[in-house]
Amino acid sequence: MTAPTITAPQLALARTAAEAALAVLPTSRTLAAAEPVMAGADLLTEGQAVTAKFSGAATGEVVVVVGQDLADALKESPLGELDLTAAVRPALEAAARAFGPVVLDPGVVMEPGVALSALAAKDDAVAVPLVEGEQVHAVLALALTPWPSDEALPGPGNLAPREAERVPVRGGLDMLHDVEMEVSAELGRTRMSVRELLSLSPGAIVELDRAAGSPADLLVNGRLIARGEVVVVDENFGIRITQIVAPGTERE
């Protein structure tokens, strides 16, 4: 792999951005930022990529590619399938903020080769492999239009402390604590024919498959995780948890 044609201070800034992203990237591996290289489709061929454009103090595009192991872990989470874009967005934001206050567009999930090839077509696109030993498990790639001039960059002695040094690296599910998930409560269910549905009118009563006083179900992304009592909190309905449902016992 060939080093990019941008200057050494700009490469250092790209690596700082990668380390800031790494500090909040959901992974249980102990990864480190390698030397920046030219962006290319062959950096990481398996997994998923999330790409987003940003504007503000700097204008450009950032891509985070995660390996297949992380993509599979998000799909097989104990809480159900998690959204890859939401899980990776903190890393995208951290990388983009290395260039100053910016606004990040919603991320788009793409195949790694497609995302990296599209970024590589831009001038001076740079990628920082995130490695464990010599194995690449993730990639942070950037393209700015234009890159900050050397005069606008801080000198080596004035660089801000790297995010990876200031933020404790977390692993496993801890990395997903800020991912928002849909939570719903269910009182009961029933089955009705089309004729019965069409006959519904204001005042009609639909009988559910659950006795009065039975606990309601609490679901996360459609998966049952707890049961509890329906309560009223400041004129809003709520659930007081009475039972945590162990994985594999949802149907009991």
Disulfide bonds with the S-S distance in Angstrom:
none
